[in-house]
Amino acid sequence: MPFDVVKEHQVKGLLEAKTGLYHKITDFPIFAGSKARFNRPKPFDCIAFNQASGYVVVWFYKPRQKKIYYKIPIEKFLILKEQSTRKSFTEEMIQDISEQIVIS
């Protein structure tokens, strides 16, 4: 899986969640005659995190097999990305740095 599948703005948000992250949820423009289909009311207008952990969760698709999800702390993911000579990572590479593996 390519390292760049985790976008820079996502990395920034996951790192900021540790020290404090505030995000205002964009208001959906609703006007008379609007043909918008998904204008369900939002449960809240913003969200804030403080001292939260950021993770990258990865699942490698394998037909007709149980799903295995790898929960990788963002810091360990960035170290792996920086130290790797490759542009992508394999399932074997992340097995050792995963904090939790969930099988369903």
Phi and psi restraints in degrees (range 20) as a CNS / XPLOR table:
assign (resid 1 and name C) (resid 2 and name N)
       (resid 2 and name CA) (resid 2 and name C) 1.0 -65.3 20.0 2
assign (resid 2 and name N) (resid 2 and name CA)
       (resid 2 and name C) (resid 3 and name N) 1.0 141.7 20.0 2
assign (resid 2 and name C) (resid 3 and name N)
       (resid 3 and name CA) (resid 3 and name C) 1.0 -61.1 20.0 2
assign (resid 3 and name N) (resid 3 and name CA)
       (resid 3 and name C) (resid 4 and name N) 1.0 -35.1 20.0 2
assign (resid 3 and name C) (resid 4 and name N)
       (resid 4 and name CA) (resid 4 and name C) 1.0 -76.1 20.0 2
assign (resid 4 and name N) (resid 4 and name CA)
       (resid 4 and name C) (resid 5 and name N) 1.0 6.7 20.0 2
assign (resid 4 and name C) (resid 5 and name N)
       (resid 5 and name CA) (resid 5 and name C) 1.0 -67.9 20.0 2
assign (resid 5 and name N) (resid 5 and name CA)
       (resid 5 and name C) (resid 6 and name N) 1.0 -25.5 20.0 2
assign (resid 5 and name C) (resid 6 and name N)
       (resid 6 and name CA) (resid 6 and name C) 1.0 -92.3 20.0 2
assign (resid 6 and name N) (resid 6 and name CA)
       (resid 6 and name C) (resid 7 and name N) 1.0 109.8 20.0 2
assign (resid 6 and name C) (resid 7 and name N)
       (resid 7 and name CA) (resid 7 and name C) 1.0 -75.3 20.0 2
assign (resid 7 and name N) (resid 7 and name CA)
       (resid 7 and name C) (resid 8 and name N) 1.0 156.8 20.0 2
assign (resid 7 and name C) (resid 8 and name N)
       (resid 8 and name CA) (resid 8 and name C) 1.0 -57.8 20.0 2
assign (resid 8 and name N) (resid 8 and name CA)
       (resid 8 and name C) (resid 9 and name N) 1.0 -40.6 20.0 2
assign (resid 8 and name C) (resid 9 and name N)
       (resid 9 and name CA) (resid 9 and name C) 1.0 -66.9 20.0 2
assign (resid 9 and name N) (resid 9 and name CA)
       (resid 9 and name C) (resid 10 and name N) 1.0 -29.1 20.0 2
assign (resid 9 and name C) (resid 10 and name N)
       (resid 10 and name CA) (resid 10 and name C) 1.0 -71.7 20.0 2
assign (resid 10 and name N) (resid 10 and name CA)
       (resid 10 and name C) (resid 11 and name N) 1.0 -43.4 20.0 2
assign (resid 10 and name C) (resid 11 and name N)
       (resid 11 and name CA) (resid 11 and name C) 1.0 -59.5 20.0 2
assign (resid 11 and name N) (resid 11 and name CA)
       (resid 11 and name C) (resid 12 and name N) 1.0 -45.7 20.0 2
assign (resid 11 and name C) (resid 12 and name N)
       (resid 12 and name CA) (resid 12 and name C) 1.0 -57.9 20.0 2
assign (resid 12 and name N) (resid 12 and name CA)
       (resid 12 and name C) (resid 13 and name N) 1.0 -46.7 20.0 2
assign (resid 12 and name C) (resid 13 and name N)
       (resid 13 and name CA) (resid 13 and name C) 1.0 -64.7 20.0 2
assign (resid 13 and name N) (resid 13 and name CA)
       (resid 13 and name C) (resid 14 and name N) 1.0 -40.7 20.0 2
assign (resid 13 and name C) (resid 14 and name N)
       (resid 14 and name CA) (resid 14 and name C) 1.0 -65.9 20.0 2
assign (resid 14 and name N) (resid 14 and name CA)
       (resid 14 and name C) (resid 15 and name N) 1.0 -37.7 20.0 2
assign (resid 14 and name C) (resid 15 and name N)
       (resid 15 and name CA) (resid 15 and name C) 1.0 -71.9 20.0 2
assign (resid 15 and name N) (resid 15 and name CA)
       (resid 15 and name C) (resid 16 and name N) 1.0 -38.8 20.0 2
assign (resid 15 and name C) (resid 16 and name N)
       (resid 16 and name CA) (resid 16 and name C) 1.0 -67.9 20.0 2
assign (resid 16 and name N) (resid 16 and name CA)
       (resid 16 and name C) (resid 17 and name N) 1.0 -26.8 20.0 2
assign (resid 16 and name C) (resid 17 and name N)
       (resid 17 and name CA) (resid 17 and name C) 1.0 -60.3 20.0 2
assign (resid 17 and name N) (resid 17 and name CA)
       (resid 17 and name C) (resid 18 and name N) 1.0 -26.6 20.0 2
assign (resid 17 and name C) (resid 18 and name N)
       (resid 18 and name CA) (resid 18 and name C) 1.0 -70.6 20.0 2
assign (resid 18 and name N) (resid 18 and name CA)
       (resid 18 and name C) (resid 19 and name N) 1.0 -38.2 20.0 2
assign (resid 18 and name C) (resid 19 and name N)
       (resid 19 and name CA) (resid 19 and name C) 1.0 -102.6 20.0 2
assign (resid 19 and name N) (resid 19 and name CA)
       (resid 19 and name C) (resid 20 and name N) 1.0 -16.4 20.0 2
assign (resid 19 and name C) (resid 20 and name N)
       (resid 20 and name CA) (resid 20 and name C) 1.0 138.4 20.0 2
assign (resid 20 and name N) (resid 20 and name CA)
       (resid 20 and name C) (resid 21 and name N) 1.0 119.3 20.0 2
assign (resid 20 and name C) (resid 21 and name N)
       (resid 21 and name CA) (resid 21 and name C) 1.0 -135.6 20.0 2
assign (resid 21 and name N) (resid 21 and name CA)
       (resid 21 and name C) (resid 22 and name N) 1.0 130.2 20.0 2
assign (resid 21 and name C) (resid 22 and name N)
       (resid 22 and name CA) (resid 22 and name C) 1.0 -122.2 20.0 2
assign (resid 22 and name N) (resid 22 and name CA)
       (resid 22 and name C) (resid 23 and name N) 1.0 133.3 20.0 2
assign (resid 22 and name C) (resid 23 and name N)
       (resid 23 and name CA) (resid 23 and name C) 1.0 -135.7 20.0 2
assign (resid 23 and name N) (resid 23 and name CA)
       (resid 23 and name C) (resid 24 and name N) 1.0 123.7 20.0 2
assign (resid 23 and name C) (resid 24 and name N)
       (resid 24 and name CA) (resid 24 and name C) 1.0 -88.3 20.0 2
assign (resid 24 and name N) (resid 24 and name CA)
       (resid 24 and name C) (resid 25 and name N) 1.0 124.3 20.0 2
assign (resid 24 and name C) (resid 25 and name N)
       (resid 25 and name CA) (resid 25 and name C) 1.0 -77.7 20.0 2
assign (resid 25 and name N) (resid 25 and name CA)
       (resid 25 and name C) (resid 26 and name N) 1.0 127.6 20.0 2
assign (resid 25 and name C) (resid 26 and name N)
       (resid 26 and name CA) (resid 26 and name C) 1.0 -61.8 20.0 2
assign (resid 26 and name N) (resid 26 and name CA)
       (resid 26 and name C) (resid 27 and name N) 1.0 134.8 20.0 2
assign (resid 26 and name C) (resid 27 and name N)
       (resid 27 and name CA) (resid 27 and name C) 1.0 -77.4 20.0 2
assign (resid 27 and name N) (resid 27 and name CA)
       (resid 27 and name C) (resid 28 and name N) 1.0 137.7 20.0 2
assign (resid 27 and name C) (resid 28 and name N)
       (resid 28 and name CA) (resid 28 and name C) 1.0 -82.8 20.0 2
assign (resid 28 and name N) (resid 28 and name CA)
       (resid 28 and name C) (resid 29 and name N) 1.0 127.6 20.0 2
assign (resid 28 and name C) (resid 29 and name N)
       (resid 29 and name CA) (resid 29 and name C) 1.0 -71.6 20.0 2
assign (resid 29 and name N) (resid 29 and name CA)
       (resid 29 and name C) (resid 30 and name N) 1.0 116.3 20.0 2
assign (resid 29 and name C) (resid 30 and name N)
       (resid 30 and name CA) (resid 30 and name C) 1.0 -119.0 20.0 2
assign (resid 30 and name N) (resid 30 and name CA)
       (resid 30 and name C) (resid 31 and name N) 1.0 129.1 20.0 2
assign (resid 30 and name C) (resid 31 and name N)
       (resid 31 and name CA) (resid 31 and name C) 1.0 -143.9 20.0 2
assign (resid 31 and name N) (resid 31 and name CA)
       (resid 31 and name C) (resid 32 and name N) 1.0 165.3 20.0 2
assign (resid 31 and name C) (resid 32 and name N)
       (resid 32 and name CA) (resid 32 and name C) 1.0 -57.8 20.0 2
assign (resid 32 and name N) (resid 32 and name CA)
       (resid 32 and name C) (resid 33 and name N) 1.0 131.6 20.0 2
assign (resid 32 and name C) (resid 33 and name N)
       (resid 33 and name CA) (resid 33 and name C) 1.0 81.8 20.0 2
assign (resid 33 and name N) (resid 33 and name CA)
       (resid 33 and name C) (resid 34 and name N) 1.0 6.1 20.0 2
assign (resid 33 and name C) (resid 34 and name N)
       (resid 34 and name CA) (resid 34 and name C) 1.0 -64.9 20.0 2
assign (resid 34 and name N) (resid 34 and name CA)
       (resid 34 and name C) (resid 35 and name N) 1.0 136.6 20.0 2
assign (resid 34 and name C) (resid 35 and name N)
       (resid 35 and name CA) (resid 35 and name C) 1.0 -102.2 20.0 2
assign (resid 35 and name N) (resid 35 and name CA)
       (resid 35 and name C) (resid 36 and name N) 1.0 24.1 20.0 2
assign (resid 35 and name C) (resid 36 and name N)
       (resid 36 and name CA) (resid 36 and name C) 1.0 -64.8 20.0 2
assign (resid 36 and name N) (resid 36 and name CA)
       (resid 36 and name C) (resid 37 and name N) 1.0 135.5 20.0 2
assign (resid 36 and name C) (resid 37 and name N)
       (resid 37 and name CA) (resid 37 and name C) 1.0 -95.5 20.0 2
assign (resid 37 and name N) (resid 37 and name CA)
       (resid 37 and name C) (resid 38 and name N) 1.0 -27.6 20.0 2
assign (resid 37 and name C) (resid 38 and name N)
       (resid 38 and name CA) (resid 38 and name C) 1.0 -115.7 20.0 2
assign (resid 38 and name N) (resid 38 and name CA)
       (resid 38 and name C) (resid 39 and name N) 1.0 71.5 20.0 2
assign (resid 38 and name C) (resid 39 and name N)
       (resid 39 and name CA) (resid 39 and name C) 1.0 -115.0 20.0 2
assign (resid 39 and name N) (resid 39 and name CA)
       (resid 39 and name C) (resid 40 and name N) 1.0 40.2 20.0 2
assign (resid 39 and name C) (resid 40 and name N)
       (resid 40 and name CA) (resid 40 and name C) 1.0 -64.7 20.0 2
assign (resid 40 and name N) (resid 40 and name CA)
       (resid 40 and name C) (resid 41 and name N) 1.0 140.5 20.0 2
assign (resid 40 and name C) (resid 41 and name N)
       (resid 41 and name CA) (resid 41 and name C) 1.0 -60.3 20.0 2
assign (resid 41 and name N) (resid 41 and name CA)
       (resid 41 and name C) (resid 42 and name N) 1.0 140.8 20.0 2
assign (resid 41 and name C) (resid 42 and name N)
       (resid 42 and name CA) (resid 42 and name C) 1.0 -78.1 20.0 2
assign (resid 42 and name N) (resid 42 and name CA)
       (resid 42 and name C) (resid 43 and name N) 1.0 144.2 20.0 2
assign (resid 42 and name C) (resid 43 and name N)
       (resid 43 and name CA) (resid 43 and name C) 1.0 -72.9 20.0 2
assign (resid 43 and name N) (resid 43 and name CA)
       (resid 43 and name C) (resid 44 and name N) 1.0 -23.0 20.0 2
assign (resid 43 and name C) (resid 44 and name N)
       (resid 44 and name CA) (resid 44 and name C) 1.0 -160.2 20.0 2
assign (resid 44 and name N) (resid 44 and name CA)
       (resid 44 and name C) (resid 45 and name N) 1.0 165.0 20.0 2
assign (resid 44 and name C) (resid 45 and name N)
       (resid 45 and name CA) (resid 45 and name C) 1.0 -95.4 20.0 2
assign (resid 45 and name N) (resid 45 and name CA)
       (resid 45 and name C) (resid 46 and name N) 1.0 -22.7 20.0 2
assign (resid 45 and name C) (resid 46 and name N)
       (resid 46 and name CA) (resid 46 and name C) 1.0 -150.8 20.0 2
assign (resid 46 and name N) (resid 46 and name CA)
       (resid 46 and name C) (resid 47 and name N) 1.0 170.0 20.0 2
assign (resid 46 and name C) (resid 47 and name N)
       (resid 47 and name CA) (resid 47 and name C) 1.0 -142.9 20.0 2
assign (resid 47 and name N) (resid 47 and name CA)
       (resid 47 and name C) (resid 48 and name N) 1.0 144.3 20.0 2
assign (resid 47 and name C) (resid 48 and name N)
       (resid 48 and name CA) (resid 48 and name C) 1.0 -134.0 20.0 2
assign (resid 48 and name N) (resid 48 and name CA)
       (resid 48 and name C) (resid 49 and name N) 1.0 140.5 20.0 2
assign (resid 48 and name C) (resid 49 and name N)
       (resid 49 and name CA) (resid 49 and name C) 1.0 -123.4 20.0 2
assign (resid 49 and name N) (resid 49 and name CA)
       (resid 49 and name C) (resid 50 and name N) 1.0 144.6 20.0 2
assign (resid 49 and name C) (resid 50 and name N)
       (resid 50 and name CA) (resid 50 and name C) 1.0 -145.8 20.0 2
assign (resid 50 and name N) (resid 50 and name CA)
       (resid 50 and name C) (resid 51 and name N) 1.0 127.4 20.0 2
assign (resid 50 and name C) (resid 51 and name N)
       (resid 51 and name CA) (resid 51 and name C) 1.0 58.2 20.0 2
assign (resid 51 and name N) (resid 51 and name CA)
       (resid 51 and name C) (resid 52 and name N) 1.0 40.4 20.0 2
assign (resid 51 and name C) (resid 52 and name N)
       (resid 52 and name CA) (resid 52 and name C) 1.0 -99.3 20.0 2
assign (resid 52 and name N) (resid 52 and name CA)
       (resid 52 and name C) (resid 53 and name N) 1.0 153.6 20.0 2
assign (resid 52 and name C) (resid 53 and name N)
       (resid 53 and name CA) (resid 53 and name C) 1.0 -91.3 20.0 2
assign (resid 53 and name N) (resid 53 and name CA)
       (resid 53 and name C) (resid 54 and name N) 1.0 142.3 20.0 2
assign (resid 53 and name C) (resid 54 and name N)
       (resid 54 and name CA) (resid 54 and name C) 1.0 -108.7 20.0 2
assign (resid 54 and name N) (resid 54 and name CA)
       (resid 54 and name C) (resid 55 and name N) 1.0 134.2 20.0 2
assign (resid 54 and name C) (resid 55 and name N)
       (resid 55 and name CA) (resid 55 and name C) 1.0 -132.5 20.0 2
assign (resid 55 and name N) (resid 55 and name CA)
       (resid 55 and name C) (resid 56 and name N) 1.0 151.0 20.0 2
assign (resid 55 and name C) (resid 56 and name N)
       (resid 56 and name CA) (resid 56 and name C) 1.0 -105.7 20.0 2
assign (resid 56 and name N) (resid 56 and name CA)
       (resid 56 and name C) (resid 57 and name N) 1.0 125.4 20.0 2
assign (resid 56 and name C) (resid 57 and name N)
       (resid 57 and name CA) (resid 57 and name C) 1.0 -109.3 20.0 2
assign (resid 57 and name N) (resid 57 and name CA)
       (resid 57 and name C) (resid 58 and name N) 1.0 127.1 20.0 2
assign (resid 57 and name C) (resid 58 and name N)
       (resid 58 and name CA) (resid 58 and name C) 1.0 -122.4 20.0 2
assign (resid 58 and name N) (resid 58 and name CA)
       (resid 58 and name C) (resid 59 and name N) 1.0 139.6 20.0 2
assign (resid 58 and name C) (resid 59 and name N)
       (resid 59 and name CA) (resid 59 and name C) 1.0 -133.6 20.0 2
assign (resid 59 and name N) (resid 59 and name CA)
       (resid 59 and name C) (resid 60 and name N) 1.0 125.2 20.0 2
assign (resid 59 and name C) (resid 60 and name N)
       (resid 60 and name CA) (resid 60 and name C) 1.0 -97.8 20.0 2
assign (resid 60 and name N) (resid 60 and name CA)
       (resid 60 and name C) (resid 61 and name N) 1.0 120.1 20.0 2
assign (resid 60 and name C) (resid 61 and name N)
       (resid 61 and name CA) (resid 61 and name C) 1.0 -70.0 20.0 2
assign (resid 61 and name N) (resid 61 and name CA)
       (resid 61 and name C) (resid 62 and name N) 1.0 127.6 20.0 2
assign (resid 61 and name C) (resid 62 and name N)
       (resid 62 and name CA) (resid 62 and name C) 1.0 -136.8 20.0 2
assign (resid 62 and name N) (resid 62 and name CA)
       (resid 62 and name C) (resid 63 and name N) 1.0 113.5 20.0 2
assign (resid 62 and name C) (resid 63 and name N)
       (resid 63 and name CA) (resid 63 and name C) 1.0 -57.0 20.0 2
assign (resid 63 and name N) (resid 63 and name CA)
       (resid 63 and name C) (resid 64 and name N) 1.0 137.8 20.0 2
assign (resid 63 and name C) (resid 64 and name N)
       (resid 64 and name CA) (resid 64 and name C) 1.0 58.2 20.0 2
assign (resid 64 and name N) (resid 64 and name CA)
       (resid 64 and name C) (resid 65 and name N) 1.0 29.4 20.0 2
assign (resid 64 and name C) (resid 65 and name N)
       (resid 65 and name CA) (resid 65 and name C) 1.0 -127.6 20.0 2
assign (resid 65 and name N) (resid 65 and name CA)
       (resid 65 and name C) (resid 66 and name N) 1.0 160.0 20.0 2
assign (resid 65 and name C) (resid 66 and name N)
       (resid 66 and name CA) (resid 66 and name C) 1.0 -61.5 20.0 2
assign (resid 66 and name N) (resid 66 and name CA)
       (resid 66 and name C) (resid 67 and name N) 1.0 148.6 20.0 2
assign (resid 66 and name C) (resid 67 and name N)
       (resid 67 and name CA) (resid 67 and name C) 1.0 -83.0 20.0 2
assign (resid 67 and name N) (resid 67 and name CA)
       (resid 67 and name C) (resid 68 and name N) 1.0 131.8 20.0 2
assign (resid 67 and name C) (resid 68 and name N)
       (resid 68 and name CA) (resid 68 and name C) 1.0 -118.5 20.0 2
assign (resid 68 and name N) (resid 68 and name CA)
       (resid 68 and name C) (resid 69 and name N) 1.0 120.5 20.0 2
assign (resid 68 and name C) (resid 69 and name N)
       (resid 69 and name CA) (resid 69 and name C) 1.0 -107.4 20.0 2
assign (resid 69 and name N) (resid 69 and name CA)
       (resid 69 and name C) (resid 70 and name N) 1.0 131.6 20.0 2
assign (resid 69 and name C) (resid 70 and name N)
       (resid 70 and name CA) (resid 70 and name C) 1.0 -107.5 20.0 2
assign (resid 70 and name N) (resid 70 and name CA)
       (resid 70 and name C) (resid 71 and name N) 1.0 124.7 20.0 2
assign (resid 70 and name C) (resid 71 and name N)
       (resid 71 and name CA) (resid 71 and name C) 1.0 -102.4 20.0 2
assign (resid 71 and name N) (resid 71 and name CA)
       (resid 71 and name C) (resid 72 and name N) 1.0 109.8 20.0 2
assign (resid 71 and name C) (resid 72 and name N)
       (resid 72 and name CA) (resid 72 and name C) 1.0 -114.1 20.0 2
assign (resid 72 and name N) (resid 72 and name CA)
       (resid 72 and name C) (resid 73 and name N) 1.0 124.2 20.0 2
assign (resid 72 and name C) (resid 73 and name N)
       (resid 73 and name CA) (resid 73 and name C) 1.0 -59.1 20.0 2
assign (resid 73 and name N) (resid 73 and name CA)
       (resid 73 and name C) (resid 74 and name N) 1.0 139.3 20.0 2
assign (resid 73 and name C) (resid 74 and name N)
       (resid 74 and name CA) (resid 74 and name C) 1.0 -57.8 20.0 2
assign (resid 74 and name N) (resid 74 and name CA)
       (resid 74 and name C) (resid 75 and name N) 1.0 -37.1 20.0 2
assign (resid 74 and name C) (resid 75 and name N)
       (resid 75 and name CA) (resid 75 and name C) 1.0 -62.2 20.0 2
assign (resid 75 and name N) (resid 75 and name CA)
       (resid 75 and name C) (resid 76 and name N) 1.0 -42.9 20.0 2
assign (resid 75 and name C) (resid 76 and name N)
       (resid 76 and name CA) (resid 76 and name C) 1.0 -68.7 20.0 2
assign (resid 76 and name N) (resid 76 and name CA)
       (resid 76 and name C) (resid 77 and name N) 1.0 -35.7 20.0 2
assign (resid 76 and name C) (resid 77 and name N)
       (resid 77 and name CA) (resid 77 and name C) 1.0 -61.9 20.0 2
assign (resid 77 and name N) (resid 77 and name CA)
       (resid 77 and name C) (resid 78 and name N) 1.0 -43.8 20.0 2
assign (resid 77 and name C) (resid 78 and name N)
       (resid 78 and name CA) (resid 78 and name C) 1.0 -67.0 20.0 2
assign (resid 78 and name N) (resid 78 and name CA)
       (resid 78 and name C) (resid 79 and name N) 1.0 -37.1 20.0 2
assign (resid 78 and name C) (resid 79 and name N)
       (resid 79 and name CA) (resid 79 and name C) 1.0 -64.1 20.0 2
assign (resid 79 and name N) (resid 79 and name CA)
       (resid 79 and name C) (resid 80 and name N) 1.0 -45.1 20.0 2
assign (resid 79 and name C) (resid 80 and name N)
       (resid 80 and name CA) (resid 80 and name C) 1.0 -59.6 20.0 2
assign (resid 80 and name N) (resid 80 and name CA)
       (resid 80 and name C) (resid 81 and name N) 1.0 -43.7 20.0 2
assign (resid 80 and name C) (resid 81 and name N)
       (resid 81 and name CA) (resid 81 and name C) 1.0 -62.7 20.0 2
assign (resid 81 and name N) (resid 81 and name CA)
       (resid 81 and name C) (resid 82 and name N) 1.0 -43.6 20.0 2
assign (resid 81 and name C) (resid 82 and name N)
       (resid 82 and name CA) (resid 82 and name C) 1.0 -68.0 20.0 2
assign (resid 82 and name N) (resid 82 and name CA)
       (resid 82 and name C) (resid 83 and name N) 1.0 -39.2 20.0 2
assign (resid 82 and name C) (resid 83 and name N)
       (resid 83 and name CA) (resid 83 and name C) 1.0 -84.4 20.0 2
assign (resid 83 and name N) (resid 83 and name CA)
       (resid 83 and name C) (resid 84 and name N) 1.0 -15.3 20.0 2
assign (resid 83 and name C) (resid 84 and name N)
       (resid 84 and name CA) (resid 84 and name C) 1.0 -78.2 20.0 2
assign (resid 84 and name N) (resid 84 and name CA)
       (resid 84 and name C) (resid 85 and name N) 1.0 143.9 20.0 2
assign (resid 84 and name C) (resid 85 and name N)
       (resid 85 and name CA) (resid 85 and name C) 1.0 -92.7 20.0 2
assign (resid 85 and name N) (resid 85 and name CA)
       (resid 85 and name C) (resid 86 and name N) 1.0 -0.2 20.0 2
assign (resid 85 and name C) (resid 86 and name N)
       (resid 86 and name CA) (resid 86 and name C) 1.0 -100.5 20.0 2
assign (resid 86 and name N) (resid 86 and name CA)
       (resid 86 and name C) (resid 87 and name N) 1.0 166.2 20.0 2
assign (resid 86 and name C) (resid 87 and name N)
       (resid 87 and name CA) (resid 87 and name C) 1.0 -95.2 20.0 2
assign (resid 87 and name N) (resid 87 and name CA)
       (resid 87 and name C) (resid 88 and name N) 1.0 -3.8 20.0 2
assign (resid 87 and name C) (resid 88 and name N)
       (resid 88 and name CA) (resid 88 and name C) 1.0 -142.1 20.0 2
assign (resid 88 and name N) (resid 88 and name CA)
       (resid 88 and name C) (resid 89 and name N) 1.0 168.2 20.0 2
assign (resid 88 and name C) (resid 89 and name N)
       (resid 89 and name CA) (resid 89 and name C) 1.0 -123.3 20.0 2
assign (resid 89 and name N) (resid 89 and name CA)
       (resid 89 and name C) (resid 90 and name N) 1.0 156.8 20.0 2
assign (resid 89 and name C) (resid 90 and name N)
       (resid 90 and name CA) (resid 90 and name C) 1.0 -109.6 20.0 2
assign (resid 90 and name N) (resid 90 and name CA)
       (resid 90 and name C) (resid 91 and name N) 1.0 166.8 20.0 2
assign (resid 90 and name C) (resid 91 and name N)
       (resid 91 and name CA) (resid 91 and name C) 1.0 -60.9 20.0 2
assign (resid 91 and name N) (resid 91 and name CA)
       (resid 91 and name C) (resid 92 and name N) 1.0 -39.5 20.0 2
assign (resid 91 and name C) (resid 92 and name N)
       (resid 92 and name CA) (resid 92 and name C) 1.0 -63.4 20.0 2
assign (resid 92 and name N) (resid 92 and name CA)
       (resid 92 and name C) (resid 93 and name N) 1.0 -35.8 20.0 2
assign (resid 92 and name C) (resid 93 and name N)
       (resid 93 and name CA) (resid 93 and name C) 1.0 -65.8 20.0 2
assign (resid 93 and name N) (resid 93 and name CA)
       (resid 93 and name C) (resid 94 and name N) 1.0 -34.9 20.0 2
assign (resid 93 and name C) (resid 94 and name N)
       (resid 94 and name CA) (resid 94 and name C) 1.0 -93.4 20.0 2
assign (resid 94 and name N) (resid 94 and name CA)
       (resid 94 and name C) (resid 95 and name N) 1.0 -10.1 20.0 2
assign (resid 94 and name C) (resid 95 and name N)
       (resid 95 and name CA) (resid 95 and name C) 1.0 -60.8 20.0 2
assign (resid 95 and name N) (resid 95 and name CA)
       (resid 95 and name C) (resid 96 and name N) 1.0 -36.6 20.0 2
assign (resid 95 and name C) (resid 96 and name N)
       (resid 96 and name CA) (resid 96 and name C) 1.0 -77.3 20.0 2
assign (resid 96 and name N) (resid 96 and name CA)
       (resid 96 and name C) (resid 97 and name N) 1.0 -26.2 20.0 2
assign (resid 96 and name C) (resid 97 and name N)
       (resid 97 and name CA) (resid 97 and name C) 1.0 -98.9 20.0 2
assign (resid 97 and name N) (resid 97 and name CA)
       (resid 97 and name C) (resid 98 and name N) 1.0 -3.7 20.0 2
assign (resid 97 and name C) (resid 98 and name N)
       (resid 98 and name CA) (resid 98 and name C) 1.0 -72.0 20.0 2
assign (resid 98 and name N) (resid 98 and name CA)
       (resid 98 and name C) (resid 99 and name N) 1.0 134.7 20.0 2
assign (resid 98 and name C) (resid 99 and name N)
       (resid 99 and name CA) (resid 99 and name C) 1.0 -79.3 20.0 2
assign (resid 99 and name N) (resid 99 and name CA)
       (resid 99 and name C) (resid 100 and name N) 1.0 -31.2 20.0 2
assign (resid 99 and name C) (resid 100 and name N)
       (resid 100 and name CA) (resid 100 and name C) 1.0 -148.8 20.0 2
assign (resid 100 and name N) (resid 100 and name CA)
       (resid 100 and name C) (resid 101 and name N) 1.0 139.8 20.0 2
assign (resid 100 and name C) (resid 101 and name N)
       (resid 101 and name CA) (resid 101 and name C) 1.0 -120.2 20.0 2
assign (resid 101 and name N) (resid 101 and name CA)
       (resid 101 and name C) (resid 102 and name N) 1.0 125.3 20.0 2
assign (resid 101 and name C) (resid 102 and name N)
       (resid 102 and name CA) (resid 102 and name C) 1.0 -113.8 20.0 2
assign (resid 102 and name N) (resid 102 and name CA)
       (resid 102 and name C) (resid 103 and name N) 1.0 130.2 20.0 2
assign (resid 102 and name C) (resid 103 and name N)
       (resid 103 and name CA) (resid 103 and name C) 1.0 -114.7 20.0 2
assign (resid 103 and name N) (resid 103 and name CA)
       (resid 103 and name C) (resid 104 and name N) 1.0 130.3 20.0 2
